[in-house]
Amino acid sequence: MSTTMNKLELIAAVSEEAGLAKTDAAKAVEALFSAMTKALQGKQEVRVTGFGSFVVADRKATKGRNPRTGEEIDIPASTSVRFKPGKGLKDAVSS
């Protein structure tokens, strides 16, 4: 078993778990990703009880240092998505 699960493997797992045809599972997975992306683009938090929360986080611009030269550099502001696992997921993984 590999240490990562790609999208096709996720679709196959959803298909098997839900008893769906792979094409239907693919549509469901794509719809889920699309709905989550649209919500996050609108700065909405996506919270799945027992699984976790996805939230858009803004990082301020800051100063850093080039490790090779020691020269000070500007690190621009950025936006990213953060995931905080829920209790159910934490418990399932740590067992």
PyMOL commands that set and color helices and strands:
alter all, ss='L'
color gray80, all
select helices_A, chain A and resi 7-18+22-41+87-94
alter helices_A, ss='H'
color red, helices_A
select strands_A, chain A and resi 46-48+52-59+62-65+72-75+78-85
alter strands_A, ss='S'
color yellow, strands_A
deselect
rebuild
show_as cartoon
